[in-house]
Amino acid sequence: MKLVIVGNEDECLGFSLAGIKGIIVSDELLFIEEMHHLLKDPDIGVIAVVDRYFSVFAEHFSESRKKHAIPAVVFLPSIDGTHHKTSLKEYLANILGIRL
């Protein structure tokens, strides 16, 4: 099973260095379209989404996600810290134990 990240170009770039496929989205409509495709892909096990799309996801996909455990959808702080008090850089630094 694969892991993919959904975010803007900068957010996906960092994860691509670790070999994780990035799906670049620039607005909510593109996010919804890409999520429809990703949620139907049987090869994907985890979809990491930046938190700026949390409310859009909840509005469009929360009911269908209650019926399916795979792929799992997890939310990460966006690079600009849109919905979390910490930025993605600080979040990763805390997880990895190093300053980036």
Phi and psi in degrees as GROMACS dihedral restraints (atoms count N, CA, C in turn):
[ dihedral_restraints ]
;  ai    aj    ak    al  type     phi  dphi    fc
    3     4     5     6     1  -103.9    20    10
    4     5     6     7     1   157.1    20    10
    6     7     8     9     1  -113.4    20    10
    7     8     9    10     1   133.0    20    10
    9    10    11    12     1  -129.1    20    10
   10    11    12    13     1   155.0    20    10
   12    13    14    15     1  -119.4    20    10
   13    14    15    16     1   141.1    20    10
   15    16    17    18     1  -117.4    20    10
   16    17    18    19     1   120.9    20    10
   18    19    20    21     1  -175.2    20    10
   19    20    21    22     1  -163.2    20    10
   21    22    23    24     1   -84.0    20    10
   22    23    24    25     1   179.3    20    10
   24    25    26    27     1   -60.2    20    10
   25    26    27    28     1   -43.2    20    10
   27    28    29    30     1   -65.3    20    10
   28    29    30    31     1   -41.3    20    10
   30    31    32    33     1   -66.7    20    10
   31    32    33    34     1   -39.0    20    10
   33    34    35    36     1   -73.1    20    10
   34    35    36    37     1   -31.2    20    10
   36    37    38    39     1   -59.0    20    10
   37    38    39    40     1   -46.7    20    10
   39    40    41    42     1   -59.8    20    10
   40    41    42    43     1   -41.2    20    10
   42    43    44    45     1   -73.1    20    10
   43    44    45    46     1   -29.8    20    10
   45    46    47    48     1   -65.3    20    10
   46    47    48    49     1   -28.2    20    10
   48    49    50    51     1   -65.4    20    10
   49    50    51    52     1   -22.8    20    10
   51    52    53    54     1   -95.3    20    10
   52    53    54    55     1     6.4    20    10
   54    55    56    57     1    87.0    20    10
   55    56    57    58     1    13.9    20    10
   57    58    59    60     1   -96.5    20    10
   58    59    60    61     1   130.7    20    10
   60    61    62    63     1   -69.2    20    10
   61    62    63    64     1   134.0    20    10
   63    64    65    66     1  -109.2    20    10
   64    65    66    67     1   136.5    20    10
   66    67    68    69     1  -108.7    20    10
   67    68    69    70     1   111.3    20    10
   69    70    71    72     1   -86.7    20    10
   70    71    72    73     1   123.3    20    10
   72    73    74    75     1  -126.2    20    10
   73    74    75    76     1   144.4    20    10
   75    76    77    78     1  -115.1    20    10
   76    77    78    79     1   -12.7    20    10
   78    79    80    81     1  -152.9    20    10
   79    80    81    82     1   174.7    20    10
   81    82    83    84     1   -67.0    20    10
   82    83    84    85     1   -37.0    20    10
   84    85    86    87     1   -65.2    20    10
   85    86    87    88     1   -42.7    20    10
   87    88    89    90     1   -66.3    20    10
   88    89    90    91     1   -37.5    20    10
   90    91    92    93     1   -59.5    20    10
   91    92    93    94     1   -47.9    20    10
   93    94    95    96     1   -61.5    20    10
   94    95    96    97     1   -43.6    20    10
   96    97    98    99     1   -62.3    20    10
   97    98    99   100     1   -47.1    20    10
   99   100   101   102     1   -65.4    20    10
  100   101   102   103     1   -39.4    20    10
  102   103   104   105     1   -64.3    20    10
  103   104   105   106     1   -37.4    20    10
  105   106   107   108     1   -57.5    20    10
  106   107   108   109     1   -43.6    20    10
  108   109   110   111     1   -68.2    20    10
  109   110   111   112     1   -45.0    20    10
  111   112   113   114     1   -65.4    20    10
  112   113   114   115     1   -40.1    20    10
  114   115   116   117     1   -68.5    20    10
  115   116   117   118     1   -20.2    20    10
  117   118   119   120     1   -93.8    20    10
  118   119   120   121     1    -9.8    20    10
  120   121   122   123     1   -78.5    20    10
  121   122   123   124     1   116.7    20    10
  123   124   125   126     1   -71.3    20    10
  124   125   126   127     1   -13.2    20    10
  126   127   128   129     1   -85.4    20    10
  127   128   129   130     1   -10.4    20    10
  129   130   131   132     1   -96.8    20    10
  130   131   132   133     1   127.4    20    10
  132   133   134   135     1  -102.6    20    10
  133   134   135   136     1   -31.9    20    10
  135   136   137   138     1  -139.9    20    10
  136   137   138   139     1   133.5    20    10
  138   139   140   141     1  -117.0    20    10
  139   140   141   142     1   116.5    20    10
  141   142   143   144     1   -95.8    20    10
  142   143   144   145     1   125.7    20    10
  144   145   146   147     1  -121.2    20    10
  145   146   147   148     1   137.2    20    10
  147   148   149   150     1   -69.5    20    10
  148   149   150   151     1   147.5    20    10
  150   151   152   153     1   -67.4    20    10
  151   152   153   154     1   -12.9    20    10
  153   154   155   156     1   -65.9    20    10
  154   155   156   157     1   -17.2    20    10
  156   157   158   159     1  -101.6    20    10
  157   158   159   160     1    11.1    20    10
  159   160   161   162     1   -59.3    20    10
  160   161   162   163     1   -48.5    20    10
  162   163   164   165     1   -67.3    20    10
  163   164   165   166     1   -35.1    20    10
  165   166   167   168     1   -65.9    20    10
  166   167   168   169     1   -43.3    20    10
  168   169   170   171     1   -62.1    20    10
  169   170   171   172     1   -46.2    20    10
  171   172   173   174     1   -60.3    20    10
  172   173   174   175     1   -40.2    20    10
  174   175   176   177     1   -68.9    20    10
  175   176   177   178     1   -39.1    20    10
  177   178   179   180     1  -100.3    20    10
  178   179   180   181     1   -24.2    20    10
  180   181   182   183     1  -126.1    20    10
  181   182   183   184     1    -7.8    20    10
  183   184   185   186     1   -62.2    20    10
  184   185   186   187     1   -38.5    20    10
  186   187   188   189     1   -66.2    20    10
  187   188   189   190     1   -44.4    20    10
  189   190   191   192     1   -68.8    20    10
  190   191   192   193     1   -28.8    20    10
  192   193   194   195     1   -72.3    20    10
  193   194   195   196     1   -21.7    20    10
  195   196   197   198     1   -67.5    20    10
  196   197   198   199     1   -21.7    20    10
  198   199   200   201     1   -93.5    20    10
  199   200   201   202     1   -15.3    20    10
  201   202   203   204     1  -132.5    20    10
  202   203   204   205     1   129.9    20    10
  204   205   206   207     1   -89.4    20    10
  205   206   207   208     1   -24.6    20    10
  207   208   209   210     1  -121.4    20    10
  208   209   210   211     1   130.9    20    10
  210   211   212   213     1   -78.5    20    10
  211   212   213   214     1   147.2    20    10
  213   214   215   216     1   -76.2    20    10
  214   215   216   217     1   142.2    20    10
  216   217   218   219     1  -115.9    20    10
  217   218   219   220     1   121.6    20    10
  219   220   221   222     1  -120.6    20    10
  220   221   222   223     1   149.5    20    10
  222   223   224   225     1  -111.0    20    10
  223   224   225   226     1   135.5    20    10
  225   226   227   228     1  -116.4    20    10
  226   227   228   229     1   151.5    20    10
  228   229   230   231     1   -61.3    20    10
  229   230   231   232     1   137.5    20    10
  231   232   233   234     1   -74.1    20    10
  232   233   234   235     1   164.5    20    10
  234   235   236   237     1   -62.2    20    10
  235   236   237   238     1   -26.8    20    10
  237   238   239   240     1   -96.9    20    10
  238   239   240   241     1     5.5    20    10
  240   241   242   243     1    65.6    20    10
  241   242   243   244     1    36.6    20    10
  243   244   245   246     1   -52.4    20    10
  244   245   246   247     1   -49.9    20    10
  246   247   248   249     1  -113.9    20    10
  247   248   249   250     1    -5.6    20    10
  249   250   251   252     1  -115.5    20    10
  250   251   252   253     1   154.7    20    10
  252   253   254   255     1   -72.5    20    10
  253   254   255   256     1   -21.2    20    10
  255   256   257   258     1  -105.1    20    10
  256   257   258   259     1   149.9    20    10
  258   259   260   261     1   -80.1    20    10
  259   260   261   262     1   167.5    20    10
  261   262   263   264     1   -60.8    20    10
  262   263   264   265     1   -37.6    20    10
  264   265   266   267     1   -61.3    20    10
  265   266   267   268     1   -45.5    20    10
  267   268   269   270     1   -67.4    20    10
  268   269   270   271     1   -38.8    20    10
  270   271   272   273     1   -60.3    20    10
  271   272   273   274     1   -49.0    20    10
  273   274   275   276     1   -67.1    20    10
  274   275   276   277     1   -37.1    20    10
  276   277   278   279     1   -62.1    20    10
  277   278   279   280     1   -39.5    20    10
  279   280   281   282     1   -67.2    20    10
  280   281   282   283     1   -39.9    20    10
  282   283   284   285     1   -68.8    20    10
  283   284   285   286     1   -47.0    20    10
  285   286   287   288     1   -79.7    20    10
  286   287   288   289     1   -20.4    20    10
  288   289   290   291     1    79.2    20    10
  289   290   291   292     1    18.0    20    10
  291   292   293   294     1  -134.1    20    10
  292   293   294   295     1   156.4    20    10
  294   295   296   297     1   -90.6    20    10
  295   296   297   298     1   129.9    20    10
